[in-house]
Amino acid sequence: MQSFICHRPSALPQIVPDWATVWRQNTRVGPHFYSGKDQTDDTLPLKNPRLASTLRISVVTLGLWSVASLSGLGAKESGLPKKAKPTEPLNGGAEYVGEAVCIACHATQNNQFTHTLHANVFRLNPKNELQQRTCEACHGPGSNHIKDPANPKNHGALVGFTREWGTPVERQTSMCLTCHQGGNAMFWSSSAHGRNQLSCSDCHNPMTKLTDSGLLKKTSINETCYTCHKQQRAEFAKRSHMPLPEGKISCVDCHNPHGSTSKAMLKGDSVNETCYACHAEKRGPFLWEHAPVRESCLNCHNPHGANQDKLLQVARPFLCQQCHGNTNHQSAFYNAGQLIGGGAAANPRMLGRSCQNCHSQIHGSNDPSGARFQR
């Protein structure tokens, strides 16, 4: 039997039969080969029956060789560990110079930094050797910076935490995550803030204590969020709003600005779960559920503020009529003329709580007779 050696580069030598030659020389085509009928082993008998075991061994060997080649086991270099991609030296391969050298020029920054939590940790209770370096723990080694500190072209010699300095956002964030990995920042890379190339220093000022906690750039959490979220600031100024301007809550009571597993970076797994943290009486389960309530609180409410009562998206009864359009009073046309003094006969569905004058348990009812949320 004629055999050949596989010449694939970096592959193990393997005896593989010339299948075309073996097939032509050792088989005879049966009468049913082109008939489309089911074939059996008797249709294509071997002239040399001893070839059967050789063919089976060759097929198994070829299969094992293919799997080994695809997985890299057949390659000569497969036993060698892959080389890690070399990382770029921090600050051009500079060396650490020590905190005293930094303070010699940056006395003002040092006076502000002394009152921060970072300064207390780095100077009084460092967790590792890197934190002991204080300034250079965040800014990186500074030997190249002090060679020409006033030259704007030398900004690459130090990690800066401002947009003007020019340090890439990824580099800034990686320096912060050296200590602040996990916890609330676990989902930072996939968060809306992270995907939109925000850096930690866009919200935080690690060098100055302007707030009671968080080292924020503005005087409060809400003011810091308002820097970008202008629409939400306007909504909180509407007639009916969450008590955020009054200081009873803040943005982080509902949102995690560093990322979460839900939309809008909510702290809860869903909108409803977030709302239930305060509005526990709306959680249920109820004997009679109101479908849009169970689906999402946002079907009826604006979470930040609205010009309607109870943060409603639309004034009642028009909000209810967006879903309830059956005959009788549900589909009746209501207008301001039906208010007291409006010129027409007063309609109770335009007064007080409108539909909820009767359907008071609109979020759900546990009363056996509460199918229509009237009790």
Helices and strands as residue ranges (DSSP letters): E 3-5, E 15-17, H 19-26, H 51-71, G 76-79, G 90-92, H 99-105, H 107-113, H 117-124, G 131-133, H 135-139, G 152-157, H 169-177, G 183-185, H 192-195, G 200-202, H 221-226, H 230-235, E 240-241, G 251-253, G 263-265, H 271-276, G 280-282, E 288-289, H 291-295, G 297-299, E 305-306, G 309-311, H 318-321, G 328-331, G 336-338, G 348-350, G 354-357, E 364-365
